[in-house]
């Protein structure tokens, strides 16, 4: 009987393997990085959804950069105290703005990738619209 040793699987659960199996194994995260998530296979955004996400990302840049500029110039005393130091109001709203800006950027990138993918597709025949081609079986 061969000696057995513990080795890790892709979910790091020990399993028994024969001692003679000396092939090096890749780590689980590296294995998963190379393959797309199965739930996302075949996923395709429609043209209106792609443009909406792209517009949302652009709108996010305009809104949140303007918000931070206005927060920085705040003269009401909410963002800065009498000594000119930032208040808790300033830090909370800055964190809100940065988080929303980053999320808006990610959404815009998804929209951009959707629009770019749609432009790479073969254009449809205008006579047939988006219908699949008729089968030639007779």
N, C-alpha and C positions, 0 to 999 in steps of 0.2 A: 504494500500500500504506500502511495506517495505521501510525503509530508505536505501538510497544508499550511498556508499562511493567510492572514487577514489582509484584504486589499479593499480599497474604497470604490464604490460605484459612482455613477453620475449624481447620486443624491447623498453621497458620503455615508452610506449605510454599509457596515462591514459585511462582507460575504466571504465564503471559503473558496479558495482557488488552489489548484495543485501547485506545489513548489516549483515544478518544472516550467510553469508559465512565467517566463522572465521578460516578456515583452513590456516595454514601458507604456504606461497609459497617460493620456493627456488629462489635464484637470477638467472638471465638469464645466466651469465657466467658459473656458476656451472652446470647448466642443459646442456649446450653445451659441456662442457669438457668431459662428460661421453660418448658422442656419436661421432663416426667418421663423418667427413664431407661427405655429400651425394655424392659430386663429386668424392671422392676418394674410394667409395665403389666398391669392385670388381677389383680394380686396381692391376695389376701384372706386374712386370718388367721382361723382358726376360733375359735369362742367359747372352748373350753378353752385354746388356745394364748394368746389375748389375755389371759385372766384369769391364766394362769401367768406371763406376762411382767410384768403389772401387779403381781402378788404378789411376784415376784422383785425388782422395783424397790423396793417398800415394805420388804421384808425387808432389802435392801441398806442402806437408810437407817437402819434400827434397828441392824443389826450394826456398820456402819462408824462411825456416830456414837458408839456405845457403846465401840468399840475405841479411838477417838481420845481419848475421855474417860479411859479406863483407862490409856492410854499417857501422857497428860498427868500423871496422878496417880501414876505408877510410883514406887514406893519401893524397888525391888530394886537400883537402881544401874545398870540396863541402859540406861535412856533418858536419864538425867542423871548426869553425873560428880559427884565430891565437891564441886566448886565450884558445882554447880547448872546447869552449861551442858549443852545438848543434845549427845548423842553421835551417832555415825554410825548406831547402832541406831535411835535416835529418828527421824532424818531418813529413813532407808530405809523404816521402817514407816509414817511419816506419808505419804510418797510413795505407798506401796502402798495405804494407806487412801483417800487422795484419788482416786487413779486408779480404784480399785474402786467408790468412791462415785459418781464421774462416769459410769462405764460402767453401773452399776446404775440410775442415773437415766435414762440414754438408753434402756435396755431397758424400764424402767417407762413411759417416754413412748410407746414403740412399742406396748406393751400397752394403754395408756390410749387411744391413737388407734384401736387395733383394736376395743376394747370400744365406744367411742363410735360408730364406723362401723357396727358390728353393730346398735346400738340405733336408728340412723337408718333402717335397712332396713325395708321393709314386712313386717309380721309374717306368718308362714306360716299357712295354714289348718291347725288342729289335726287335722282329719280326714285330711289328706293328708301330714302330717309334712313332711319336707324333700324329698319327691319332686317332680320337676318336674311341672307341670300336664299332664294327659293331652291328647293332640292331638284336635282336634275334627273331623279329616278322616274322613269316612265313605264 
